[in-house]
Amino acid sequence: MGSATVNKLTLETARDVLQEYLGEVWALTQAPDVQEVMVNRADDIWVERIGTISRAPDCQVHPDALDRAITILANINAKDQTHLLDARLPGLRIAAARTPVAIHGDMLCIRKHARHKIALVDYECAGAFTVLPPSAQRFAGRHNEALLARLPAGGTAVREFFEWVMRERINVAFSGSTSSGKTTLLNALIDAIPTDDRTVTIEDTAELQVRLPNYVGLEANRGVTIRDLVKFSLRIRPDRIIVGEVRGAEAFDLMEALNTGHPGSVVSFHADSSDTAPARLESLIRMSEEGRLLPLEDLRHKIAATFRFFVHAERHGATRGPVEIREVMGVAAGRYITRLLFSKVATEDLIHA
C-alpha cells in the first residue's frame, strides 16, 4: 500500500511539475477535443483535434523548460537520460527526442488515450460505418495511365509525374550513386508535398532543405541509429516519412512502416539502375534479422506492394537528376514484373510504348 501511495504521489507531483514547465502545452492536453499535441520545437507547436492538425497560434515553451520536462518524464518512467524517449503517464503516451538527434531543437509528442470506452453503437451514430460514394475514395487519383503513357517523351510529363505521386501519396524509392543528384531531387519532391501533411525526415547527415510548415527533422547522432529513428518516427504521428539514405537493417523497419499507414513516403539508397534497384533493396532488408527470415518470394511481394515506382538518378553530362523511372507491377513466378516508363536516353521501344 505504501508503494502504491508513493507512486500516486509521484505521478501527481510529476503532473504539477510538467504543468509548471510546459505551461500552455500542458493546458492543450487537457482540452476534451484534443487527441495529440506535437512540439516540433520549442516555438513550433501543433495540435490534433478530431483528426485535424493545425498549428497552435501564440503557443510556445522555453527551450530549457522543454529539456527539463523531458528529463522529468524520463525519471518518472525510470528511463535513462538518452536522446530518444518513449514514456507514459496515466492516459498519455509520450515520445521525445533531444538535440542534436532532433535537428531543430528538442521535440515532444503527447498523445491522449480515449477517456471513455467507445461502444459499437457510438461508431454507428457518428457515421463511422456509413458507406461513402466512390468520389470520396481516398486514393481515387492513384491510377493515371494517361500521364504514365506520356512519360517516354520526358519534359513536362516527368515534372507532372513527380507532382502526381506526391499529391496522391504513392511511395517512391530513389536509387543512384554518390553525386548523382538524389538529394537535390528529393528536396524538389518534398516541396511538392501538400502543406497540411505532417512530415518526418530521417538522415544520417542532415542535408535536406525542408520548407513544410509541420515538419520534424531527425539525424542519427550520439549512438542513435537510422533504424532507431525509423522506429521512433512512428510514435510522433507522421503522415509521411522521408529517409535520406537507407544503408542497412532499417530498410526492413521502413518497409513495415510504409505498409502500416504512411503512404506517400520516400526512401533513397545506392544502386546501379532502376532495374537492379529492387534487388538492391532486398539485400538491404536482409541485413535485418527479420528480413533474413522472410522467404524470398514473400519479400519480393512485400517490396512490390510497398514501392510502386523506382526512380534512378545519375550524372549525365553536365546535368544530374533522374535518368530512369520504372514501375513495379507485381511479382510472378518469383520475379518482379516491371515496365520502364522513362529513360533519359530515348529508346525506340519507349517512344512507341
C-alpha positions as CSV (number, residue, x, y, z in Angstrom):
1,M,0.0,0.0,0.0
2,G,2.9,2.3,0.9
3,S,4.5,1.8,-2.5
4,A,1.2,2.5,-4.3
5,T,0.7,5.7,-2.3
6,V,4.3,6.8,-3.2
7,N,3.6,6.0,-6.9
8,K,0.4,8.0,-6.8
9,L,2.0,11.0,-5.1
10,T,4.9,10.8,-7.6
11,L,2.6,10.9,-10.5
12,E,0.7,13.8,-9.1
13,T,3.9,15.7,-8.4
14,A,5.1,14.9,-12.0
15,R,1.9,16.4,-13.4
16,D,2.3,19.5,-11.3
17,V,5.9,19.9,-12.4
18,L,5.1,19.3,-16.1
19,Q,2.3,21.8,-15.9
20,E,4.8,24.3,-14.5
21,Y,7.4,23.7,-17.2
22,L,5.2,23.1,-20.2
23,G,2.5,25.7,-19.4
24,E,0.3,26.2,-22.4
25,V,1.4,23.0,-24.0
26,W,0.2,21.0,-21.0
27,A,-3.0,23.0,-20.9
28,L,-3.7,21.9,-24.5
29,T,-3.6,18.2,-23.4
30,Q,-6.5,18.9,-21.0
31,A,-8.9,20.1,-23.7
32,P,-11.5,17.4,-24.3
33,D,-11.4,17.6,-28.1
34,V,-7.5,17.4,-28.4
35,Q,-6.1,14.0,-29.3
36,E,-2.4,14.9,-29.7
37,V,-0.1,17.8,-29.0
38,M,3.1,17.9,-31.2
39,V,6.0,20.1,-30.1
40,N,8.2,20.1,-33.3
41,R,10.5,22.5,-31.4
42,A,10.0,25.0,-28.6
43,D,8.4,27.6,-30.7
44,D,6.6,25.4,-33.2
45,I,3.6,23.6,-31.7
46,W,0.8,21.7,-33.4
47,V,-2.4,20.1,-32.1
48,E,-4.7,17.4,-33.5
49,R,-8.4,17.9,-32.8
50,I,-10.8,15.3,-34.0
51,G,-8.4,14.2,-36.7
52,T,-7.5,17.6,-38.0
53,I,-4.0,19.0,-37.3
54,S,-3.3,22.8,-37.0
55,R,-0.7,25.0,-35.6
56,A,-1.3,26.3,-32.0
57,P,-1.0,30.0,-32.5
58,D,1.0,32.0,-30.0
59,C,1.9,28.9,-28.1
60,Q,5.5,28.2,-27.2
61,V,7.6,26.9,-24.4
62,H,11.1,27.9,-23.3
63,P,13.8,25.5,-24.7
64,D,15.3,25.0,-21.2
65,A,11.8,24.2,-19.8
66,L,11.2,21.7,-22.6
67,D,14.5,20.0,-21.9
68,R,13.6,19.9,-18.1
69,A,10.2,18.4,-18.9
70,I,11.8,15.6,-20.9
71,T,14.2,14.9,-18.1
72,I,11.3,14.6,-15.6
73,L,9.4,12.3,-17.9
74,A,12.4,10.0,-18.2
75,N,12.9,10.0,-14.4
76,I,9.2,9.2,-13.7
77,N,9.3,6.3,-16.2
78,A,12.7,5.1,-14.8
79,K,14.3,5.6,-18.2
80,D,17.9,6.5,-18.9
81,Q,18.6,10.1,-20.0
82,T,19.1,9.2,-23.6
83,H,18.4,11.2,-26.8
84,L,15.2,9.3,-27.6
85,L,12.4,8.8,-25.0
86,D,9.3,6.6,-25.0
87,A,7.3,7.3,-21.8
88,R,3.9,7.0,-20.3
89,L,1.7,8.9,-17.8
90,P,-1.9,7.8,-17.0
91,G,-3.9,8.4,-20.1
92,L,-1.0,9.7,-22.1
93,R,1.7,8.3,-24.4
94,I,4.8,10.4,-24.8
95,A,7.6,10.4,-27.3
96,A,10.5,12.8,-27.2
97,A,13.9,13.4,-28.9
98,R,16.6,15.7,-27.8
99,T,19.0,17.8,-29.9
100,P,21.2,17.1,-31.8
101,V,19.2,14.0,-32.8
102,A,16.2,16.4,-33.2
103,I,17.8,18.7,-35.7
104,H,15.9,21.9,-34.8
105,G,15.9,21.5,-31.0
106,D,14.2,19.2,-28.5
107,M,10.8,17.8,-29.7
108,L,7.9,16.2,-27.9
109,C,4.7,14.4,-28.8
110,I,1.9,13.8,-26.2
111,R,-0.9,11.5,-27.3
112,K,-4.1,11.1,-25.2
113,H,-5.8,7.8,-24.8
114,A,-9.6,7.9,-25.1
115,R,-11.1,8.7,-21.7
116,H,-14.3,6.7,-22.2
117,K,-14.8,3.4,-23.8
118,I,-16.4,3.7,-27.2
119,A,-19.2,1.2,-28.0
120,L,-20.1,-0.1,-31.5
121,V,-23.3,1.8,-31.4
122,D,-21.3,5.1,-30.9
123,Y,-19.4,4.4,-34.1
124,E,-22.7,3.8,-35.9
125,C,-24.2,7.0,-34.5
126,A,-21.1,9.0,-35.5
127,G,-21.3,7.8,-39.1
128,A,-18.2,5.6,-39.0
129,F,-20.0,2.7,-40.6
130,T,-21.6,4.8,-43.4
131,V,-20.7,3.9,-46.9
132,L,-19.3,6.8,-48.8
133,P,-19.7,7.4,-52.6
134,P,-16.9,6.4,-55.0
135,S,-15.9,10.0,-55.4
136,A,-14.8,10.1,-51.8
137,Q,-12.3,7.3,-52.3
138,R,-9.0,8.5,-50.7
139,F,-6.8,7.0,-53.5
140,A,-9.1,7.6,-56.5
141,G,-6.4,9.5,-58.3
142,R,-3.7,6.9,-58.0
143,H,-4.4,5.5,-61.5
144,N,-3.3,7.8,-64.2
145,E,-2.4,5.8,-67.3
146,A,-2.7,8.8,-69.5
147,L,0.1,10.5,-67.6
148,L,2.3,7.4,-67.5
149,A,1.8,6.9,-71.3
150,R,3.3,10.4,-71.8
151,L,6.5,9.8,-69.7
152,P,8.6,8.3,-72.5
153,A,8.6,11.8,-74.2
154,G,10.0,13.3,-71.0
155,G,9.8,17.0,-70.4
156,T,6.7,18.3,-68.7
157,A,5.3,14.8,-68.2
158,V,8.1,13.9,-65.8
159,R,7.5,17.0,-63.7
160,E,3.8,16.2,-63.6
161,F,4.6,12.6,-62.7
162,F,6.6,13.7,-59.6
163,E,3.9,16.2,-58.6
164,W,1.3,13.4,-59.0
165,V,3.0,10.8,-56.9
166,M,3.4,13.2,-54.1
167,R,-0.1,14.5,-54.3
168,E,-1.6,11.0,-54.5
169,R,0.6,9.7,-51.7
170,I,2.4,7.0,-53.7
171,N,5.6,5.6,-52.2
172,V,8.7,6.1,-54.3
173,A,12.2,4.6,-54.0
174,F,15.2,6.6,-55.3
175,S,18.4,5.0,-56.3
176,G,21.7,6.3,-57.6
177,S,25.4,6.7,-56.9
178,T,27.1,9.4,-54.9
179,S,26.8,12.9,-56.5
180,S,24.0,11.7,-58.8
181,G,21.6,14.3,-57.6
182,K,19.4,12.2,-55.3
183,T,19.3,14.7,-52.5
184,T,18.6,17.7,-54.8
185,L,15.7,15.8,-56.5
186,L,14.4,14.6,-53.1
187,N,14.3,18.3,-51.9
188,A,12.3,19.1,-55.0
189,L,9.8,16.3,-54.3
190,I,9.5,17.4,-50.7
191,D,8.4,20.9,-52.0
192,A,5.5,19.1,-53.8
193,I,4.1,17.6,-50.6
194,P,0.8,19.1,-49.5
195,T,1.3,21.6,-46.7
196,D,-1.2,20.0,-44.4
197,D,0.8,16.8,-44.1
198,R,3.0,16.2,-41.1
199,T,6.4,15.1,-42.5
200,V,9.3,13.5,-40.6
201,T,12.7,13.3,-42.3
202,I,15.4,10.9,-41.1
203,E,19.0,11.3,-42.2
204,D,22.5,10.1,-41.4
205,T,23.8,13.6,-42.0
206,A,21.3,16.4,-42.3
207,E,21.2,17.7,-45.9
208,L,17.6,18.0,-46.8
209,Q,16.1,21.5,-47.1
210,V,12.5,21.3,-45.9
211,R,10.2,24.3,-46.1
212,L,7.0,22.5,-45.0
213,P,5.1,24.0,-42.0
214,N,4.6,20.8,-40.0
215,Y,8.0,19.2,-40.1
216,V,10.3,17.3,-37.8
217,G,13.9,16.6,-38.8
218,L,15.8,13.7,-37.1
219,E,19.5,12.9,-37.6
220,A,21.4,9.8,-36.5
221,N,23.7,11.0,-33.7
222,R,25.0,10.3,-30.2
223,G,24.7,6.5,-30.7
224,V,21.1,6.8,-32.1
225,T,21.0,4.9,-35.4
226,I,18.8,5.4,-38.6
227,R,17.0,2.2,-37.5
228,D,16.3,3.6,-34.1
229,L,14.9,6.8,-35.8
230,V,12.6,4.9,-38.2
231,K,11.0,3.0,-35.2
232,F,10.8,6.3,-33.2
233,S,9.2,8.2,-36.1
234,L,6.1,6.0,-35.8
235,R,5.4,7.4,-32.3
236,I,5.3,11.0,-33.4
237,R,2.3,10.9,-35.7
238,P,3.8,11.2,-39.1
239,D,1.8,11.4,-42.3
240,R,5.0,10.9,-44.4
241,I,8.4,9.5,-43.6
242,I,11.4,10.6,-45.7
243,V,14.6,8.7,-45.3
244,G,17.6,10.4,-46.8
245,E,19.6,7.2,-47.3
246,V,19.0,3.6,-46.3
247,R,22.1,1.6,-45.8
248,G,21.1,-1.5,-43.8
249,A,18.6,-3.2,-41.5
250,E,16.5,-0.1,-41.2
251,A,15.2,-0.9,-44.7
252,F,13.0,-3.7,-43.1
253,D,11.5,-1.3,-40.5
254,L,10.8,1.3,-43.1
255,M,9.1,-1.2,-45.4
256,E,6.9,-2.3,-42.4
257,A,6.2,1.4,-41.6
258,L,5.1,2.2,-45.1
259,N,2.8,-0.8,-45.1
260,T,1.0,0.4,-42.0
261,G,-0.5,3.7,-42.9
262,H,2.2,6.1,-44.1
263,P,1.8,6.3,-47.9
264,G,3.5,9.0,-49.9
265,S,6.8,8.4,-48.3
266,V,10.2,8.4,-50.0
267,V,13.4,6.4,-49.4
268,S,16.8,6.6,-51.2
269,F,19.7,4.2,-51.5
270,H,22.6,3.3,-53.7
271,A,22.0,1.1,-56.8
272,D,23.3,0.9,-60.3
273,S,20.0,1.2,-62.2
274,S,16.2,1.2,-61.8
275,D,16.2,-2.4,-63.0
276,T,18.6,-3.6,-60.2
277,A,17.2,-1.3,-57.5
278,P,14.5,-3.8,-56.2
279,A,17.2,-6.5,-55.8
280,R,19.5,-4.0,-54.0
281,L,16.6,-3.1,-51.7
282,E,16.2,-6.8,-51.0
283,S,19.8,-7.1,-49.9
284,L,19.4,-4.1,-47.5
285,I,16.2,-5.6,-46.0
286,R,18.0,-8.9,-45.5
287,M,20.6,-7.2,-43.3
288,S,18.0,-7.3,-40.6
289,E,17.2,-10.5,-38.6
290,E,13.6,-10.2,-39.5
291,G,14.3,-9.7,-43.2
292,R,16.5,-12.8,-43.3
293,L,13.6,-14.9,-42.1
294,L,11.3,-13.9,-44.9
295,P,11.1,-16.3,-47.9
296,L,12.5,-14.5,-51.0
297,E,9.2,-14.6,-52.9
298,D,7.3,-13.2,-49.9
299,L,9.9,-10.4,-49.6
300,R,9.5,-9.6,-53.3
301,H,5.7,-9.4,-53.0
302,K,6.2,-7.0,-50.0
303,I,8.6,-4.8,-51.9
304,A,6.3,-4.7,-54.9
305,A,3.3,-3.8,-52.7
306,T,5.3,-1.1,-50.9
307,F,7.1,0.7,-53.7
308,R,5.2,1.2,-57.0
309,F,7.9,3.4,-58.6
310,F,11.7,3.2,-58.6
311,V,13.5,6.3,-59.8
312,H,17.2,6.1,-60.7
313,A,19.4,9.2,-60.8
314,E,22.8,9.7,-62.3
315,R,25.2,12.3,-63.5
316,H,24.6,12.6,-67.2
317,G,26.9,15.1,-69.0
318,A,26.7,18.4,-67.1
319,T,23.4,17.6,-65.5
320,R,22.4,15.4,-62.5
321,G,19.0,14.0,-61.9
322,P,16.6,11.3,-62.9
323,V,17.6,9.1,-65.8
324,E,15.0,6.2,-65.4
325,I,11.6,5.8,-63.9
326,R,10.4,2.2,-63.6
327,E,7.0,0.9,-62.4
328,V,6.8,-2.3,-60.4
329,M,3.6,-4.0,-61.5
330,G,3.8,-7.1,-59.3
331,V,5.6,-10.4,-58.9
332,A,5.0,-13.6,-61.0
333,A,6.9,-16.9,-60.7
334,G,9.1,-15.3,-58.1
335,R,10.3,-12.5,-60.4
336,Y,9.4,-8.8,-60.5
337,I,7.2,-7.6,-63.3
338,T,8.2,-4.1,-64.2
339,R,8.0,-1.6,-67.1
340,L,10.4,1.2,-67.9
341,L,8.3,4.4,-68.2
342,F,11.1,7.0,-68.8
343,S,14.7,6.9,-69.9
344,K,17.0,9.8,-70.2
345,V,18.4,8.1,-73.3
346,A,15.4,7.6,-75.6
347,T,14.8,4.1,-77.0
348,E,12.6,3.2,-79.8
349,D,10.6,0.8,-77.6
350,L,9.8,3.6,-75.1
351,I,9.0,6.2,-77.7
352,H,6.4,3.8,-79.2
353,A,5.2,2.4,-75.9
